[in-house]
Amino acid sequence: QVQLMESGGGLVQAGGSLRLSCAASGTISSINAVDWYRQAPGKQRELVASITSGGSTNYVDSVKGRFTISRDNAKNTVYLQMNSLKPEDTARYYCNLRISNGLTWDLFWGQGTQVTVSS
C-alpha cells in the first residue's frame, strides 16, 4: 500500500511564499513522473507543474518564474516552492505520483492542501 501525505498549505498575503510537500510512504520501488495540480472553487482541476524521473520540469504559463517543482528521491518526497503568490493562486493543491511497487505502476493522489492568498 502507498500513502501520500501533503503539507505546507496555508493563508499568505499576496507576494508571499509557501512550500508544499508531498511525502510518499509504503511499498515503493520507484517513482516516475510527478505532477502538482490545483483546483479552485467552481473551476476544473489544472495541471500546474510536472517533473520527470530525470528531473525535467514543466509549468503552466501562469506560474512560470514563480513556482519551482523539485523532488528528493531518497526521501520519496516532492515539493512545490511557490513565490510571489497572487490571489489567483488560491486553490486546493494536489500531488499526483506514478509509483511502482516493483511489479506494477499505479497513480496516486494526495489528499490536497489548501492555499489561500489574500490581496
Secondary structure as UniProt FT lines:
FT   STRAND          2..7
FT   STRAND          10..13
FT   TURN            14..15
FT   STRAND          18..26
FT   STRAND          30..39
FT   TURN            41..42
FT   STRAND          46..51
FT   TURN            53..54
FT   STRAND          57..59
FT   HELIX           61..63
FT   TURN            64..66
FT   STRAND          67..72
FT   TURN            73..76
FT   STRAND          77..82
FT   HELIX           87..89
FT   STRAND          91..100
FT   STRAND          105..109
FT   STRAND          113..118
//
